[in-house]
Amino acid sequence: MENTTGKPRSSKRKKIVLILLALLLLAGAAGGYAYYKVVYTRVQMEGTESYLYIRNNDTYGDVFNQLTEKGFVKHPQLFDILAERANYPGNVKPGKYKITNDMNYIRLIRHLRSGKQEQVKLVINAMITPQELCSLVGTYLDADSIVLANMLKDTALLDSNGFNKENILCLFLPDTYNFYWNTSAEDFFKRMLREYAKFWNSDRRLKAAAQELSPVEVGILASIVDGESNKADERGIIAGLYLNRLRKGMLLQADPTVRYALRATNRQRFYEADTKFDSPYNTYIYTGLPPGPLALPSKQSINAVLNPSRHKYLYMCAKEDMSGYHNFTHDYNVHLLNAKRYRLALNKLGIR
């Protein structure tokens, strides 16, 4: 008997096989495309690197919005799926993160999830005010400058650490410090306390005691030395001069204290009437050191106070050649002559 159904059955099987193969190829192609998207979709940016800042209270949503708004992530749905699979939404870590243009989404997520953030170099310079210090910290760190400013006025906090509102600037030492960007104002303050304790070791404390000064008093006198001269080779001489006056119970009569009291930072010349301005910072009126530093004291001047030049000088006056150097003497009459020459030089230059 003739089999009339053989060919059709064979043909159907071939069609099914072809369809299955086609589906497999499509699935493979789709899988390959998906793999390509996952592996080769990179972050977008101008240049080779940039930074992402994640605040202490930021959520995954905040991070996601920042990544998309800054254009780092051009395929948000893909990033979101990968982030969910890596459980990143539940592991957001604050900080400053470097992002490079060779990162794909997986690497970026792993990097953010790891918490390996970049450190920030904070340079604290001498001769700045408390307001400038707070502004500096708030600019380079996530620390709230207003919170820090309030801490520097917190009587209980300062008293518990051996400072007060007038002398708290002596806590901070000019230097370059490494911080994590998400450092809070409280943590910044604690770090500075540790740095202060490290700097004021037993050797420096003994040197301060030898000058009959506390570490804070050293800082206050150092700020006056800073205000008098920026010449490194004069710092030790000036420090020794003021220490001589302190030991004798003389008024310091330091012009930088008058400038500070008058808030006349740009004044080049002062007159006798200026020296009568009533302020606890005016050392023409009040004996001893002022209540606090005139600005953040430099380490160079702190070391000058701890290691002063030994001499008998009691008087100093800027040189009439306007070099920035000073004439020193222990003789008051010689000092009057030095001062007269300097006043004549100012008059000649038209400095009133």
Order of alpha helices (4+ residues) and beta strands (2+ residues): alpha-beta-alpha-alpha-beta-alpha-beta-alpha-alpha-alpha-beta-alpha-alpha-alpha-alpha-alpha-alpha-beta-beta-alpha
